[in-house]
Amino acid sequence: MNAPGQLLVLEQCTIRFGGLTAVSKLDLAVSERALVGLIGPNGAGKTTVFNLITGVYQPTEGRILFDGKSIDGKRPYQITEHGIARTFQNIRLFPSLSVFDNVRVAFHLHVLSGIEHALWRGRAFHDEEAAITAQVLEMLAIFKLERFRDTPAKSLPYGDQRRLEIVRALATRPRLLLLDEPAAGMNPTEKVELMSLIRFIQEKYHLSILLVEHDMKVVMGICEHIVVLDYGVKIAEGNPAAIRSNAKVIEAYLGEDSGSGAPNSQSPP
Amino acid sequence: MKRPKTLLALSLALCALVSWAVSFAGRSGHPVNAYFLYVAYDVGISIILAVSLNLINGYTGQFSLGHAGFMAAGAYTAGVLSTHLGPRLIPLLGGDSPFAHSIVFLTALLVGGLAAALTGLLVGVPSLRLKGDYLAIVTLGFGEIIRVILQNTPAVGGSRGYSVAMGYTNLFWTYGFAMITIYVVMAMVHSTYGRGFLAVHDDEVAAEAMGINTTRYKVTAFVTGAFFAGIGGGLYAHSKQFLNPSGFDFIKSIEIVVMVILGGMGNTAGVVLAAIVLTLLPEVLRPIAGYRMVIYSLLLIILMLTCPQGLFASIGSGLRRLLRRKTGVSTSPSTHG
């Protein structure tokens, strides 16, 4: 099942919370540099899948392989060390830290000098801090956040907060990026910007991306491969065109008038 | 803070100089009022305790109510060490000289700090799984356990208390260690490594997702904070020369917590200021005797109400507002109102 070029593989993953099976026997693969979408109605288990991959939950059954190595049973910070970064459905920045420090914290994994260097403050420490500052500023410049450098993250406009969360995740230098509803709460213009941003970072940082999203325009627009979940079970998988015409998906999620805008089950009149 | 190490060395030298001047004045027949000296020691010890607790409660956001317990661990260890081992160590160090006594005191303080750090580790590892109020209750419990153990240990006098033979504490040791505490906490926090403490404070889940081992950070903060609480305890032991378990109850912990909150969580300068103010306040209020603690409590309430962001932040923003009003009036007198 672990074919070459597959970065992330979930094999028959199941998780139960008491009597509730949130995800059942899920097989999922994300190949190197692929952009995979994960969709499904509310409560289908999409975020649970993210939490399984990132170690917040442990699978009750099945296993998770990243780059051929088993990562289930590891703690979230260890999984980030392996090269998986994520954003959160409801933004989780460090609200009181400045934009600069939010990104700086994410460089943590690549800091060689620990507590003893911080205390001694020798040349090695200052050199490394200067290098990190330069890299953080470069990233802020790329993503047009440099004018907010010293602003506390909590006072950033909403769209910029979403962007900062992506930048922060990128700063851990992941190979796989998990985006949990990045378009939530955005207006159509912002969504278009987001789509080009996602394409841009995938190109620039040679990433694989797994995307959970409700907005069909976004998902259909950028994903090469889509996996559909319903009640914790994978009901379909394929390219956007195949998903759009899949009878099971239409019944469970997209509704009759599919292919444009949000699925009708998601947007009340 | 461009050159923190130089600043630390300079302030240590200043502490030594002032301390030497005080003892010189004493020897030449013009002693400094002992009351003022002891109040000064209390202020220095409060700074050590408050700044070290600020690393745990303020920067890392782990609400601990057990700081007096760690202080007690350090105080008793250092006191017992200097009282029992001191007389035996001094001949080995070349007899009754200031040098020998300094070595004995420094050893006692450091061992006291390490004992407190070890206690911090033992308390921290199980209890740091908890958050917020729950952690506060558990650390409060542990602090009380330490106190009760001391109260029931006849070897250290039990509830009758324990007399420490030597009054080693002086201005140099007290303020020297206060400077070191401030330096260590500031240097830790002001680094890419140290931003991890603030990240844990802000959002643990997000911190883990950024590759931060939150448990390790929390334990580091706890152990470092406990170490300096132990040092503060050792200084206290050799200043008062008498230790009573009831002096390390949770009221003492709360006093330190109040200094941190009033200073502004995670604001070292503010916490230092609050430690000074809150230690001096009861002394200043001594003349009104019976109503002293009532006034003290009232002032606390007023300070909390008027400076919810912390003493230092409020003074800072107050000054800024004042300056702005002044400059505003002088440049454009027509726009006031």
Contacts between the chains, C-beta under 8 A, distances in Angstrom:
chain1	res1	chain2	res2	distance
A	54	B	209	6.5
A	56	B	205	7.5
A	75	B	208	7.1
A	75	B	213	7.7
A	76	B	205	7.8
A	76	B	208	3.9
A	76	B	209	5.8
A	77	B	208	4.9
A	77	B	209	7.8
A	77	B	210	7.8
A	77	B	211	5.0
A	77	B	212	5.7
A	77	B	213	5.0
A	77	B	214	7.2
A	80	B	208	7.5
A	80	B	209	6.1
A	80	B	210	6.5
A	80	B	211	3.8
A	81	B	211	5.5
A	85	B	209	7.2
A	86	B	209	5.5
A	88	B	205	7.8
A	88	B	206	7.0
A	88	B	209	7.7
A	92	B	203	5.2
A	92	B	205	6.2
A	92	B	206	4.0
A	92	B	209	7.7
A	93	B	202	7.9
A	93	B	203	7.5
A	93	B	206	7.0
A	94	B	198	6.9
A	94	B	199	5.2
A	94	B	202	3.8
A	94	B	203	5.8
A	94	B	206	6.5
A	94	B	207	7.6
A	95	B	202	5.8
A	95	B	203	7.5
A	96	B	198	7.3
A	96	B	201	7.6
A	96	B	202	5.6
A	97	B	195	7.0
A	97	B	198	5.8
A	97	B	199	7.0
A	97	B	202	6.2
A	101	B	195	5.4
A	101	B	198	7.2
A	104	B	192	5.5
A	104	B	195	5.7
A	105	B	192	7.6
A	105	B	195	4.7
A	105	B	196	6.4
A	105	B	198	7.7
A	105	B	199	4.6
A	105	B	207	7.4
A	105	B	210	5.7
A	105	B	212	7.2
A	106	B	210	4.7
A	106	B	211	7.5
A	107	B	192	5.9
A	108	B	192	6.5
A	108	B	193	7.3
A	108	B	195	7.5
A	108	B	196	5.8
A	108	B	210	6.3
A	108	B	211	5.8
A	108	B	212	5.7
A	109	B	210	7.8
A	109	B	211	4.1
A	111	B	192	5.1
A	111	B	193	6.0
A	113	B	191	8.0
A	113	B	193	6.9
A	114	B	193	5.7
A	115	B	188	6.5
A	115	B	193	6.1
A	115	B	220	7.0
A	117	B	191	7.7
A	117	B	193	7.6
A	118	B	187	5.6
A	118	B	188	5.6
A	118	B	190	7.8
A	118	B	191	3.8
A	118	B	193	5.0
A	118	B	194	5.7
A	119	B	184	6.4
A	119	B	187	5.1
A	119	B	188	6.7
A	121	B	4	6.2
A	121	B	5	5.9
A	121	B	187	6.4
A	125	B	191	7.2
A	128	B	192	7.6
A	129	B	191	6.8
A	129	B	192	6.3
A	132	B	192	5.4
A	168	B	210	6.9
A	169	B	209	7.8
A	172	B	210	6.0
A	172	B	211	5.5
